[in-house]
Every structure is written in C-alpha cells, then in structure tokens.
Amino acid sequence: MRLLPLAALLLGGCTTIAVSPGFDDLEDGTAPVMAAPPPPGPPRLESLSAVESVRSAQGWIAANDRVLQAVIALDPTALDQAARVDRAPPGRGPMRGRPILIKDNVEVAGMPTTAGSLALAANTTNRDAPIITRLREAGAVILGKSNLSEWANIRSTTSISGWSAVGGQTRNPWALDRNTCGSSSGSGAAVAAGYVDYAIGTETDGSIACPASFNGVVGLKPTLGFVSRTHIVPISHSQDTAGPMTRTVRQAAELMNVITGSDPADPATAQADGHRSDFAAGLSPDALKGQRIAVLRFAGGFGTEALFDAAVTALKGAGADVVEVKEFKPTGDFGDDEFKVLVAELKTDLNAYLASSPAAIPKTLAEVIAFNKAQAAAEMQLFGQEIFEMAEKTRGVDDPAYRKARANSLRIATTDLDRLLTENKAVALVFPTYQAAWKIDVVNRDVSSGGGNVGSMAAVAGYPHLTVPMGLLRGLPVGLSFVGPRWSDARLLALGNAYELARGELPRPRFLPSIEEAPEYAPALGRQQVRP
C-alpha cells in the first residue's frame, strides 16, 4: 500500500513535562487571549542582543502556546546561553544569538528527549546530538523542544498528525482547527507563528515537507548523509535525516552551513564534508536564469492548480527554462517495499537507540509496546500502535525479505527520479508539495486527497527536497517543492530563494479559530436573505 493514508505514519493528552516558564503566569482554567499575529516584519535580529531575542521568543510562546501547543518544553538555560553569547567577542559564530527550537526527538543536554511519548518522559541523557553541538558552536541559543507527531508518526496507521501524549495536539496558526501535518509539527507551527525564525525538524518520508507546506514555512529535507543522525530517536537509517525549517530560504541555507558535515558515529555521513559549501553565499536573485526546470503537472491537483500556474509563471519570469511534464509512468510501486523497510529498520534501530540511553526508560520496542498498553488511557485513547506491533513481529534487518525490499524500493525511486531529471534535461523537479491542511479530526483522523508521491521518491532515494511557500488556498498555505539529485542541496536552495524573491511577500498567520470564520468567507456560510 502507499504511505497515504499512512500520511499519519510519517508526514508527519496527558502532559507530564513542564512546558514553559511564563505559562504559569496565565490564570489556571482559563483560555488565554491569543496575541495579535506577528508584525509583517519581525525586528532585525542584528538589532537585538541574544538575551533580548530569547526574551522576545519566550514572550510569544507564553502568550500563544497554551492554544497552539507547538512547544513541548523551554530550555531553562536559554537566557544563560544568550548571556554567554552576548559576552563573547563580536563576530563570533554565524548564528550568533539566534534562538532555535529543536524537534523533541533530537537530544539536547539537560532536557528530556521524549519523541512525544510518555515512555520517554525520563529520557534525559545529558548528551548533545552532534547537530546541537554544531549549533552551539555557531552561537545559536537552544530555546527549547518543539512538539511532534508522537514517535515521528510511526506508531499507528490511523494516527492524528501533530498529536503526542506529552505535548497534546499542535494547532495550525493559520486556522486553529486545522492540522499541522507531521511529524515535525511543532517546528513548522512555531516558525509560522513567529516564535522563532529557525527550527530543526526530521524527516523519514514527508515529515519536514508536509508540515512546512501546511504551516507556510520553508523546509529542506537534505540529501541523506549530509546531516548526522547520532542521538536522534530513529525510525530508519535508510531514510532518516534532520533538516532546517525556517521563515525564509536564506535562513534555511544559514542553518545548512552549520548542521551539515561528517560524523564518525554515523557512517552515512562519510561523504558530507566533501560536499559542503557556503549555502548562503550561493544564493542569488538570478539563480533561476537559464536553469531548466521540469514542472510535474502529473503530480499536481488537489485544488492547487491556480497557485501552481502562478508559481510556474514566476519561475519563467525569473528566467527559468520550463519544461512541462504532463504524464509519467513509474517503473513500479515501491510503497509496500518501503513500508517493509521501515518496520524492519524501526525494530533494529529503535532497539539500539533505547539500549544506548543511560536514562531509566524502556530498553526495547517490546517494552515500549507493553508501556503503551499499561498506559492506554493516556497513550492510546485516540489511536493504537499497530505499526509498532508489526515491527516487533519482524526479524529486523536480518530478514532477507527486508534486504530485497530495500533494494527494490531504492531501485524504483532512484530510477524514476533520475528518469524525470535526465529525460527532461532538468536540474530540478517542481510540483505542489501537498494539499492545504485538513481539519483536526478524532473520528476520521488524517484525511489526504493526494500529494507526496514524488516527495516519497526523494525520501526513499535519499535525494534532497526543498519546500517553499507557494501561496494561500482559501486562507491556508500550500508549498512548492523542488527536488534534485543527491548533493544538489545548494542548487535547490539557490533556485528556491530566487523563486521566493520572484513570488513576493505572503501574508502571515491570523490565528483564526477556523477558516470558516474568516471575514471573507463567514458571510457566505450564513443564511442569505431572499427578498420576495
């Protein structure tokens, strides 16, 4: 089967972890008044000290996050980190004083890394993941942990994206009854809401691209092996990667400058240092000129046609040589094989991670399954753990059927992406990322009308996938995807930045209760007066 409606799987309660200093200042039992949306242009970070930047971010979170639930926990050392940055000599660090939120499946010393699960509530390892070390060395301030689809959406076939037992349901700042997609739900919502300009997400298949699209932010799933996965709660070593989620493409490039590089503990990153470049320096308004772009019409639809037409016009206007691809016959369907790979690697990789943690937590997938059963009222009131149970029944990566499935899914995804690129003599593929956000729905769960197919090819093949906001579909954002061959991350960022400049500014979220209550749509939904 395809991974949609297993969009619940990878696109993406009861809270036991203190969320944020400042939240307790709100009156208990009352819903907070939503702050006004962020101003059209946030203050230039260069004009603020690190301490001022952190205080500003904490203020936005305190004002809004009881409703949005994009943040699981704030780092209690954030102001101390910022003060140390302010005391450091001028010019130190390319991300000096920038507050950043980290998806809560990435280890940060001194904070629990829960993956949204109560089973990992005590998972304080006192380890920084290598990407966190790189961020600290670059002068970034770790503001806290963002919410996510629990276990990065690998627990159930019928999950609700953006929900975790630890963090509750993340809500979309464009319309609070809409889903954020997942699994990097909080990272996408927090950037869209204006809490921060920089966040870290992770993706196995769609988990950066979909929430970036749903929340109207930039997301890059890097080439697999560009970014270390050490000390990140895993699903699949064949597909997992961390990546930037930011307000602009330039900010994503700035993050890539910091987080990419080889890690001796992660063999997949062996070639990373050899492919690093100054991603931000390579950005130019003229980057699209003379570049041949394959526009994948067959991958569009789901209400995005007019916005996609406008995006293609913008690409042409910026000088791109556009070739339209209206039909494509895939080599085969890799969905079933991809799923076999994911469940087999989940058992092996998660068991290894759990065993490595010095914390008093379940040490195997089987123990996590048992924990969820014992805590079913908190963990499984909304959906179950069918995928965990499927994974536990596998033989892990020792099964010859797993190795066959990986070879087949990798062959199909790589062959088809390469065909699309080479047959059209294109440097990149462009298509609408996903539909607009569906509603949060505890009855029907995640409901997708399409999208993600070419993005899934990139996930399986390990190719980079950049998502840039394309526009608003009846008040909800949708993204434009750029996919290229391995190690073409710098080129994709350059193309995406040039498109972003050609597209122009977009509105910012309004924190509407629902799109149906927007002043431009609400009157049409009311009873119309008919005159005799």
C-alpha positions in Angstrom: 0.0 0.0 0.0 1.1 3.6 -0.5 2.0 5.7 2.6 -1.2 7.7 2.2 -3.4 7.4 4.2 -0.3 6.3 6.0 0.4 10.0 5.9 -0.4 9.5 9.5 2.6 7.4 9.6 5.4 9.7 8.6 4.3 13.0 7.5 4.1 13.6 9.8 -3.1 14.1 26.2 -1.7 13.9 29.3 1.3 16.1 29.8 3.9 15.3 32.4 6.7 17.7 31.4 6.7 21.4 32.4 6.3 23.4 29.3 7.5 26.9 29.7 8.5 29.5 32.3 5.8 32.1 31.9 3.0 29.7 31.2 2.2 29.5 34.9 1.5 33.3 34.8 -1.7 32.6 33.0 -4.8 32.0 35.1 -5.5 28.4 35.6 -8.6 27.1 33.9 -9.0 30.0 31.5 -8.2 30.0 27.8 -5.5 32.6 27.1 -6.3 35.5 24.8 -4.4 34.9 21.6 -1.8 37.6 20.9 -2.0 39.6 17.7 -0.3 37.9 14.8 3.4 38.8 14.4 4.0 42.1 12.7 4.7 42.0 8.9 8.4 42.2 9.5 10.0 41.0 12.8 12.8 43.0 14.3 16.1 42.6 12.6 18.0 40.1 14.8 21.1 42.2 14.3 19.4 45.0 16.3 18.7 42.8 19.3 21.0 41.2 21.8 20.8 37.5 22.3 19.1 38.0 25.6 16.5 40.3 24.0 15.9 37.8 21.2 15.3 35.0 23.7 13.0 37.1 25.9 11.0 38.1 22.8 10.6 34.5 21.8 9.7 33.4 25.3 7.1 36.1 25.4 5.4 35.0 22.1 5.4 31.4 23.4 3.9 32.4 26.8 1.2 34.4 25.0 0.2 31.8 22.5 1.3 28.3 23.1 -1.4 27.2 25.6 -3.5 27.2 22.4 -1.0 26.4 19.7 0.9 23.6 21.6 3.9 23.9 19.3 6.4 23.7 22.1 6.9 20.8 24.5 9.4 22.4 26.8 11.6 25.5 27.0 15.2 25.1 27.9 15.7 26.7 31.4 19.3 27.6 30.4 18.3 29.7 27.4 18.8 33.1 29.0 22.1 31.9 30.4 23.2 30.7 26.9 22.1 34.0 25.5 24.1 36.0 28.1 27.2 34.0 27.3 26.8 34.8 23.6 26.4 38.5 24.4 29.6 38.4 26.4 31.6 36.7 23.6 33.8 38.8 21.3 31.9 40.4 18.4 31.6 38.5 15.2 31.8 35.0 16.8 29.5 32.5 15.2 27.4 32.7 12.1 24.2 32.2 14.1 25.2 34.4 17.0 22.3 34.9 19.4 19.7 33.3 17.1 17.1 31.4 19.2 16.2 28.0 17.7 13.6 25.3 18.6 14.6 21.6 18.3 12.2 18.8 17.5 11.8 16.6 20.5 13.3 13.5 19.1 16.8 15.2 19.0 18.9 15.0 22.1 19.7 18.3 23.9 21.8 18.0 27.1 19.9 18.8 30.2 16.5 18.3 28.7 14.3 15.1 28.2 14.1 13.8 24.7 10.7 12.3 24.6 9.7 11.8 20.9 6.3 12.9 22.4 5.9 9.6 24.3 5.3 9.2 28.0 7.5 6.2 27.7 10.5 8.5 27.2 9.4 11.2 29.7 12.6 10.4 31.8 14.9 10.2 28.8 17.4 12.9 29.9 20.6 11.6 28.5 22.8 14.7 29.1 24.1 14.3 25.6 24.0 16.8 22.8 23.4 15.4 19.4 26.2 16.4 17.0 23.9 18.8 15.2 23.2 20.5 18.6 27.0 20.8 19.2 27.4 22.4 15.8 24.6 24.9 16.6 26.1 25.9 19.9 29.5 26.4 18.3 27.8 28.7 15.7 26.4 30.8 18.5 22.8 29.7 18.3 20.7 29.6 21.5 18.8 26.4 22.1 15.4 27.8 23.1 13.6 24.5 23.7 11.9 21.5 22.2 9.1 21.5 19.7 6.1 19.2 19.7 5.8 16.4 17.1 3.6 13.6 16.0 4.4 11.0 18.6 7.3 8.7 17.7 7.6 10.7 14.5 4.2 9.2 13.4 5.4 5.6 13.1 3.2 4.2 15.9 -0.2 3.8 14.1 -1.8 3.6 10.7 -4.6 5.8 12.0 -2.8 8.5 13.9 -3.6 12.2 14.1 -0.6 14.2 12.8 0.7 16.7 15.3 -0.5 14.8 18.4 1.7 13.4 21.1 0.8 12.3 24.6 3.4 14.6 26.1 2.6 17.7 24.0 -1.0 17.3 23.1 -2.3 18.4 19.7 -0.3 21.0 17.8 -2.6 23.5 16.1 -2.1 25.4 12.9 -1.6 29.2 13.4 -3.5 29.9 10.1 -6.6 28.3 11.5 -6.6 26.6 14.9 -8.9 23.8 13.9 -6.6 22.7 11.1 -3.8 20.1 11.3 -0.1 21.0 11.1 0.8 17.7 9.4 3.8 15.9 10.8 5.8 14.7 12.2 7.8 18.0 12.5 4.5 19.6 13.5 5.7 21.9 16.3 8.8 23.1 14.4 6.6 24.2 11.4 3.9 25.8 13.6 6.4 27.6 15.8 8.2 29.2 12.8 4.9 30.1 11.2 3.6 31.7 14.4 6.7 33.9 14.7 8.1 32.3 17.9 11.4 31.8 16.1 12.8 32.1 12.6 14.8 28.8 12.9 13.8 25.3 13.9 15.1 21.8 13.4 12.8 19.1 12.0 13.4 15.5 11.0 12.0 13.5 8.1 11.7 9.9 7.1 9.1 10.4 4.4 7.3 13.8 4.3 7.9 14.8 7.9 9.6 18.1 7.0 7.9 18.7 3.7 4.3 18.3 4.8 4.4 20.4 7.9 6.4 23.1 6.1 3.7 23.2 3.4 0.8 23.1 5.8 2.2 25.9 8.0 3.5 28.1 5.2 7.3 27.9 6.0 10.4 26.7 4.3 11.6 23.2 4.9 14.6 21.3 3.5 15.0 17.5 3.7 18.7 17.4 2.9 20.5 14.7 0.9 20.6 11.6 3.2 24.0 11.6 4.8 24.5 15.4 4.8 23.4 15.7 8.5 24.4 13.5 11.4 21.6 11.3 12.9 23.6 10.4 16.1 21.5 10.8 19.3 18.3 11.3 17.3 15.4 8.9 18.1 15.3 6.8 14.9 12.9 5.1 12.6 15.0 4.1 9.6 18.7 4.5 8.9 17.9 4.3 5.2 15.7 7.4 5.2 16.0 9.4 8.4 17.5 12.9 8.3 17.3 16.1 10.3 16.9 19.4 8.4 16.0 23.1 8.7 12.6 24.6 9.0 12.7 28.4 8.7 10.8 31.5 7.7 12.9 32.1 4.5 15.1 30.1 2.2 18.1 32.2 3.2 17.7 31.2 6.8 17.5 27.5 5.7 20.8 28.0 3.9 22.3 29.6 7.0 21.2 26.5 9.0 22.7 24.1 6.5 26.0 25.9 6.8 26.0 24.9 10.4 24.4 21.5 10.7 26.0 19.6 7.7 29.2 17.6 8.0 30.6 14.2 8.5 30.2 12.3 11.8 32.4 9.3 12.6 29.5 7.8 14.5 27.1 7.9 11.5 28.7 6.1 8.5 26.0 7.5 6.2 27.7 11.0 6.5 31.2 9.8 5.3 30.9 12.0 2.2 29.3 15.0 3.8 32.4 17.1 4.3 33.4 16.7 0.7 30.1 18.2 -0.5 29.8 21.1 2.0 29.7 24.6 0.6 28.6 28.1 1.7 25.0 27.5 1.1 24.0 31.1 1.9 26.8 32.7 -0.3 25.4 30.7 -3.3 22.0 32.5 -3.2 21.3 35.0 -5.9 18.1 36.6 -7.4 19.4 35.4 -10.8 19.8 31.7 -9.8 16.9 30.6 -12.0 18.2 32.3 -15.2 18.9 29.7 -17.8 18.1 26.7 -15.5 15.9 24.0 -17.0 13.2 23.1 -14.6 10.8 20.1 -15.1 7.3 21.1 -14.0 5.5 17.9 -12.9 1.9 18.5 -13.9 1.0 14.9 -13.2 2.0 15.4 -9.6 -0.3 18.4 -9.1 -4.0 18.8 -8.4 -5.9 18.7 -5.1 -7.0 22.3 -5.5 -3.6 23.9 -6.1 -3.8 24.3 -9.9 -4.2 28.1 -9.9 -1.4 28.7 -7.4 0.8 26.2 -9.3 0.1 28.1 -12.5 1.2 31.4 -10.8 4.3 29.7 -9.4 5.3 28.5 -12.9 4.7 32.0 -14.3 7.0 33.3 -11.5 9.7 30.7 -12.4 9.5 31.7 -16.1 9.6 35.4 -15.1 12.8 34.8 -13.1 14.4 33.3 -16.2 13.9 29.6 -15.8 13.7 27.3 -18.9 10.5 25.4 -18.0 9.5 22.0 -19.5 6.0 20.7 -18.7 5.7 17.0 -17.8 2.0 16.1 -18.0 2.3 12.3 -17.9 4.7 9.8 -16.3 4.6 6.1 -16.0 6.5 4.9 -12.9 8.9 2.0 -13.1 6.8 0.3 -10.3 5.1 0.9 -7.0 7.6 0.9 -4.1 5.1 1.7 -1.3 4.8 -1.8 0.1 8.5 -2.4 0.0 9.2 1.0 1.6 6.9 0.0 4.5 8.6 -3.3 4.9 11.9 -1.5 5.1 10.6 1.0 7.7 9.1 -1.6 10.1 12.2 -3.8 9.9 14.6 -0.9 10.5 12.4 0.5 13.2 12.8 -2.6 15.3 16.5 -2.8 14.9 17.3 1.0 15.0 15.0 1.9 17.9 16.2 -1.1 20.0 19.7 0.1 19.5 18.8 3.7 20.5 16.8 2.7 23.6 19.6 0.5 24.8 22.1 3.3 24.4 20.2 5.7 26.6 21.6 6.0 30.2 18.1 7.0 31.4 15.6 4.8 33.1 13.3 4.2 30.2 12.1 1.1 28.3 15.1 -0.5 26.6 13.3 -2.3 23.7 10.4 -1.8 21.3 8.7 -4.7 23.1 8.9 -2.8 26.4 7.5 0.4 24.8 4.6 -1.6 23.5 4.0 -3.0 26.9 4.3 0.5 28.4 1.6 1.8 26.0 -0.7 -1.0 26.9 -0.3 -0.2 30.6 -0.8 3.5 30.0 -3.5 3.0 27.3 -5.8 5.7 28.8 -3.1 8.4 28.2 -1.4 6.9 25.2 -4.0 5.1 23.1 -7.3 6.8 23.7 -7.1 8.4 20.1 -5.3 5.6 18.2 -3.4 2.4 18.7 0.1 1.1 18.0 -0.4 -1.3 15.1 2.8 -0.4 13.3 4.9 -0.9 16.5 3.3 -4.4 16.8 4.0 -5.1 13.1 7.6 -4.0 13.6 8.1 -6.2 16.7 7.0 -9.2 14.8 9.7 -8.7 12.1 13.2 -10.2 12.1 14.6 -6.7 11.8 17.3 -6.1 9.3 18.4 -9.8 9.4 15.5 -10.8 7.3 16.4 -11.5 3.6 12.9 -10.1 2.7 13.9 -6.8 4.2 17.1 -6.6 2.1 15.1 -7.4 -1.0 12.5 -4.8 -0.2 15.2 -2.1 0.4 16.9 -2.9 -2.9 13.7 -2.8 -4.8 12.3 0.4 -3.3 15.6 2.1 -3.7 15.9 1.0 -7.3 12.4 2.2 -8.3 12.6 5.6 -6.5 16.1 6.4 -7.8 15.4 5.2 -11.3 12.2 7.2 -11.6 13.7 10.4 -10.2 16.7 10.1 -12.5 14.5 9.5 -15.5 12.5 12.6 -14.7 15.6 14.6 -14.5 17.6 13.2 -17.4 14.8 12.7 -19.9 13.8 16.3 -19.4 17.4 17.6 -19.2 16.4 19.3 -15.9 18.4 20.4 -12.9 15.3 20.1 -10.7 11.8 18.9 -10.5 9.0 21.2 -9.3 5.5 20.3 -8.1 2.9 21.3 -5.4 4.0 19.8 -2.1 0.6 18.8 -0.7 -3.0 19.8 -0.4 -4.0 22.5 2.1 -4.3 21.5 5.7 -7.1 19.1 6.6 -9.1 19.6 9.9 -8.1 18.0 13.1 -10.4 15.1 13.4 -10.5 12.5 16.1 -13.1 10.5 14.2 -11.6 10.3 10.7 -8.1 11.1 11.7 -5.8 12.4 8.9 -7.5 12.7 5.6 -5.4 13.3 2.5 -6.6 13.9 -1.1 -3.2 13.4 -2.6 0.3 14.8 -2.8 3.6 13.4 -1.6 4.2 10.8 -4.3 7.3 12.4 -5.8 8.4 13.5 -2.3 8.2 9.9 -1.2 10.6 9.0 -4.1 13.0 11.6 -2.8 12.7 10.2 0.7 13.4 6.6 -0.4 16.2 7.6 -2.8 17.8 10.0 -0.3 17.6 12.9 -2.6 17.1 16.5 -1.3 13.6 18.0 -1.2 13.0 21.7 -0.6 9.6 23.1 0.1 8.9 26.9 -0.3 5.5 28.5 0.4 3.6 28.9 -2.9 0.6 30.9 -1.7 -2.7 30.7 0.1 -5.6 28.4 -0.9 -8.7 30.0 0.7 -6.6 31.3 3.5 -4.4 28.2 4.0 -0.8 27.9 2.8 0.4 25.3 0.3 4.0 24.7 -0.7 6.0 24.4 -3.9 8.6 21.5 -3.9 12.0 21.4 -5.6 13.7 18.0 -5.9 17.1 17.3 -7.3 19.8 14.6 -7.4 22.0 13.7 -4.4 24.1 16.5 -3.1 22.2 19.2 -5.1 21.1 20.9 -1.9 22.9 24.1 -2.6 21.4 24.4 -6.1 17.9 23.7 -4.7 18.3 26.4 -2.1 19.5 28.8 -4.8 16.5 28.0 -7.0 14.1 28.2 -4.1 15.5 31.5 -2.9 15.2 33.0 -6.4 11.6 31.8 -6.6 10.8 33.2 -3.2 12.1 36.6 -4.3 10.1 36.4 -7.5 6.9 35.3 -5.7 7.0 38.3 -3.3 5.8 38.6 0.3 2.9 36.5 1.6 0.5 37.3 4.5 1.3 36.0 7.9 -1.0 33.7 10.0 -4.1 35.2 11.6 -4.7 32.6 14.3 -8.3 32.3 13.2 -10.5 29.8 15.1 -11.3 28.4 11.7 -11.1 29.5 8.0 -14.9 29.3 8.0 -14.9 32.2 10.5 -12.6 34.4 8.3 -14.5 37.6 7.4 -14.1 36.9 3.7 -15.9 33.5 4.0 -18.2 33.7 7.0 -20.9 35.8 5.4 -21.3 33.3 2.5 -21.8 30.5 5.0 -24.8 32.2 6.7 -28.4 32.2 5.7 -29.0 34.5 2.8 -31.9 36.9 2.9 -34.2 36.3 -0.1 -36.4 39.3 -1.0 -40.0 38.5 -2.2 
